[in-house]
Amino acid sequence: MDCIIADMMPASHIHYLVIFARLFGAIVCGGLIGFEREARHCPASCRALMSLMSA
């Protein structure tokens, strides 16, 4: 069982505070973009979504 858990969560040299700060920043930026699109009544186009999926 320990081997399975070790494979799912490999050791990282990045401090947990940095990981959570990046995750929080991504959530905030995504929320701001979503709020701006809602305010302008302009949903993301199919082309914009496809470019995100191919990146």
Phi and psi in radians as a Rosetta constraint file:
Dihedral C 1 N 2 CA 2 C 2 CIRCULARHARMONIC -1.106 0.35
Dihedral N 2 CA 2 C 2 N 3 CIRCULARHARMONIC -0.595 0.35
Dihedral C 2 N 3 CA 3 C 3 CIRCULARHARMONIC -1.144 0.35
Dihedral N 3 CA 3 C 3 N 4 CIRCULARHARMONIC -0.699 0.35
Dihedral C 3 N 4 CA 4 C 4 CIRCULARHARMONIC -1.139 0.35
Dihedral N 4 CA 4 C 4 N 5 CIRCULARHARMONIC -0.789 0.35
Dihedral C 4 N 5 CA 5 C 5 CIRCULARHARMONIC -1.126 0.35
Dihedral N 5 CA 5 C 5 N 6 CIRCULARHARMONIC -0.698 0.35
Dihedral C 5 N 6 CA 6 C 6 CIRCULARHARMONIC -1.130 0.35
Dihedral N 6 CA 6 C 6 N 7 CIRCULARHARMONIC -0.601 0.35
Dihedral C 6 N 7 CA 7 C 7 CIRCULARHARMONIC -1.246 0.35
Dihedral N 7 CA 7 C 7 N 8 CIRCULARHARMONIC -0.604 0.35
Dihedral C 7 N 8 CA 8 C 8 CIRCULARHARMONIC -1.326 0.35
Dihedral N 8 CA 8 C 8 N 9 CIRCULARHARMONIC -0.552 0.35
Dihedral C 8 N 9 CA 9 C 9 CIRCULARHARMONIC -2.257 0.35
Dihedral N 9 CA 9 C 9 N 10 CIRCULARHARMONIC 1.411 0.35
Dihedral C 9 N 10 CA 10 C 10 CIRCULARHARMONIC -1.175 0.35
Dihedral N 10 CA 10 C 10 N 11 CIRCULARHARMONIC 2.720 0.35
Dihedral C 10 N 11 CA 11 C 11 CIRCULARHARMONIC -1.099 0.35
Dihedral N 11 CA 11 C 11 N 12 CIRCULARHARMONIC 2.440 0.35
Dihedral C 11 N 12 CA 12 C 12 CIRCULARHARMONIC -2.151 0.35
Dihedral N 12 CA 12 C 12 N 13 CIRCULARHARMONIC 2.505 0.35
Dihedral C 12 N 13 CA 13 C 13 CIRCULARHARMONIC -1.611 0.35
Dihedral N 13 CA 13 C 13 N 14 CIRCULARHARMONIC -0.002 0.35
Dihedral C 13 N 14 CA 14 C 14 CIRCULARHARMONIC -1.555 0.35
Dihedral N 14 CA 14 C 14 N 15 CIRCULARHARMONIC 2.301 0.35
Dihedral C 14 N 15 CA 15 C 15 CIRCULARHARMONIC -1.130 0.35
Dihedral N 15 CA 15 C 15 N 16 CIRCULARHARMONIC 2.509 0.35
Dihedral C 15 N 16 CA 16 C 16 CIRCULARHARMONIC -1.044 0.35
Dihedral N 16 CA 16 C 16 N 17 CIRCULARHARMONIC -0.581 0.35
Dihedral C 16 N 17 CA 17 C 17 CIRCULARHARMONIC -1.097 0.35
Dihedral N 17 CA 17 C 17 N 18 CIRCULARHARMONIC -0.663 0.35
Dihedral C 17 N 18 CA 18 C 18 CIRCULARHARMONIC -1.175 0.35
Dihedral N 18 CA 18 C 18 N 19 CIRCULARHARMONIC -0.736 0.35
Dihedral C 18 N 19 CA 19 C 19 CIRCULARHARMONIC -1.064 0.35
Dihedral N 19 CA 19 C 19 N 20 CIRCULARHARMONIC -0.842 0.35
Dihedral C 19 N 20 CA 20 C 20 CIRCULARHARMONIC -1.168 0.35
Dihedral N 20 CA 20 C 20 N 21 CIRCULARHARMONIC -0.614 0.35
Dihedral C 20 N 21 CA 21 C 21 CIRCULARHARMONIC -1.145 0.35
Dihedral N 21 CA 21 C 21 N 22 CIRCULARHARMONIC -0.714 0.35
Dihedral C 21 N 22 CA 22 C 22 CIRCULARHARMONIC -1.158 0.35
Dihedral N 22 CA 22 C 22 N 23 CIRCULARHARMONIC -0.732 0.35
Dihedral C 22 N 23 CA 23 C 23 CIRCULARHARMONIC -1.104 0.35
Dihedral N 23 CA 23 C 23 N 24 CIRCULARHARMONIC -0.788 0.35
Dihedral C 23 N 24 CA 24 C 24 CIRCULARHARMONIC -1.096 0.35
Dihedral N 24 CA 24 C 24 N 25 CIRCULARHARMONIC -0.729 0.35
Dihedral C 24 N 25 CA 25 C 25 CIRCULARHARMONIC -1.092 0.35
Dihedral N 25 CA 25 C 25 N 26 CIRCULARHARMONIC -0.703 0.35
Dihedral C 25 N 26 CA 26 C 26 CIRCULARHARMONIC -1.157 0.35
Dihedral N 26 CA 26 C 26 N 27 CIRCULARHARMONIC -0.694 0.35
Dihedral C 26 N 27 CA 27 C 27 CIRCULARHARMONIC -1.137 0.35
Dihedral N 27 CA 27 C 27 N 28 CIRCULARHARMONIC -0.763 0.35
Dihedral C 27 N 28 CA 28 C 28 CIRCULARHARMONIC -1.129 0.35
Dihedral N 28 CA 28 C 28 N 29 CIRCULARHARMONIC -0.795 0.35
Dihedral C 28 N 29 CA 29 C 29 CIRCULARHARMONIC -1.114 0.35
Dihedral N 29 CA 29 C 29 N 30 CIRCULARHARMONIC -0.748 0.35
Dihedral C 29 N 30 CA 30 C 30 CIRCULARHARMONIC -1.091 0.35
Dihedral N 30 CA 30 C 30 N 31 CIRCULARHARMONIC -0.692 0.35
Dihedral C 30 N 31 CA 31 C 31 CIRCULARHARMONIC -1.145 0.35
Dihedral N 31 CA 31 C 31 N 32 CIRCULARHARMONIC -0.703 0.35
Dihedral C 31 N 32 CA 32 C 32 CIRCULARHARMONIC -1.132 0.35
Dihedral N 32 CA 32 C 32 N 33 CIRCULARHARMONIC -0.727 0.35
Dihedral C 32 N 33 CA 33 C 33 CIRCULARHARMONIC -1.125 0.35
Dihedral N 33 CA 33 C 33 N 34 CIRCULARHARMONIC -0.773 0.35
Dihedral C 33 N 34 CA 34 C 34 CIRCULARHARMONIC -1.096 0.35
Dihedral N 34 CA 34 C 34 N 35 CIRCULARHARMONIC -0.719 0.35
Dihedral C 34 N 35 CA 35 C 35 CIRCULARHARMONIC -1.121 0.35
Dihedral N 35 CA 35 C 35 N 36 CIRCULARHARMONIC -0.726 0.35
Dihedral C 35 N 36 CA 36 C 36 CIRCULARHARMONIC -1.126 0.35
Dihedral N 36 CA 36 C 36 N 37 CIRCULARHARMONIC -0.717 0.35
Dihedral C 36 N 37 CA 37 C 37 CIRCULARHARMONIC -1.171 0.35
Dihedral N 37 CA 37 C 37 N 38 CIRCULARHARMONIC -0.669 0.35
Dihedral C 37 N 38 CA 38 C 38 CIRCULARHARMONIC -1.148 0.35
Dihedral N 38 CA 38 C 38 N 39 CIRCULARHARMONIC -0.708 0.35
Dihedral C 38 N 39 CA 39 C 39 CIRCULARHARMONIC -1.133 0.35
Dihedral N 39 CA 39 C 39 N 40 CIRCULARHARMONIC -0.594 0.35
Dihedral C 39 N 40 CA 40 C 40 CIRCULARHARMONIC -1.562 0.35
Dihedral N 40 CA 40 C 40 N 41 CIRCULARHARMONIC -0.044 0.35
Dihedral C 40 N 41 CA 41 C 41 CIRCULARHARMONIC 0.950 0.35
Dihedral N 41 CA 41 C 41 N 42 CIRCULARHARMONIC 0.763 0.35
Dihedral C 41 N 42 CA 42 C 42 CIRCULARHARMONIC -2.249 0.35
Dihedral N 42 CA 42 C 42 N 43 CIRCULARHARMONIC 1.575 0.35
Dihedral C 42 N 43 CA 43 C 43 CIRCULARHARMONIC -1.190 0.35
Dihedral N 43 CA 43 C 43 N 44 CIRCULARHARMONIC 2.810 0.35
Dihedral C 43 N 44 CA 44 C 44 CIRCULARHARMONIC -1.118 0.35
Dihedral N 44 CA 44 C 44 N 45 CIRCULARHARMONIC 2.383 0.35
Dihedral C 44 N 45 CA 45 C 45 CIRCULARHARMONIC -1.334 0.35
Dihedral N 45 CA 45 C 45 N 46 CIRCULARHARMONIC 2.862 0.35
Dihedral C 45 N 46 CA 46 C 46 CIRCULARHARMONIC -1.084 0.35
Dihedral N 46 CA 46 C 46 N 47 CIRCULARHARMONIC -0.667 0.35
Dihedral C 46 N 47 CA 47 C 47 CIRCULARHARMONIC -1.113 0.35
Dihedral N 47 CA 47 C 47 N 48 CIRCULARHARMONIC -0.724 0.35
Dihedral C 47 N 48 CA 48 C 48 CIRCULARHARMONIC -1.140 0.35
Dihedral N 48 CA 48 C 48 N 49 CIRCULARHARMONIC -0.703 0.35
Dihedral C 48 N 49 CA 49 C 49 CIRCULARHARMONIC -1.182 0.35
Dihedral N 49 CA 49 C 49 N 50 CIRCULARHARMONIC -0.674 0.35
Dihedral C 49 N 50 CA 50 C 50 CIRCULARHARMONIC -1.172 0.35
Dihedral N 50 CA 50 C 50 N 51 CIRCULARHARMONIC -0.608 0.35
Dihedral C 50 N 51 CA 51 C 51 CIRCULARHARMONIC -1.197 0.35
Dihedral N 51 CA 51 C 51 N 52 CIRCULARHARMONIC -0.556 0.35
Dihedral C 51 N 52 CA 52 C 52 CIRCULARHARMONIC -1.224 0.35
Dihedral N 52 CA 52 C 52 N 53 CIRCULARHARMONIC -0.650 0.35
Dihedral C 52 N 53 CA 53 C 53 CIRCULARHARMONIC -1.259 0.35
Dihedral N 53 CA 53 C 53 N 54 CIRCULARHARMONIC -0.500 0.35
Dihedral C 53 N 54 CA 54 C 54 CIRCULARHARMONIC -1.492 0.35
Dihedral N 54 CA 54 C 54 N 55 CIRCULARHARMONIC -0.232 0.35
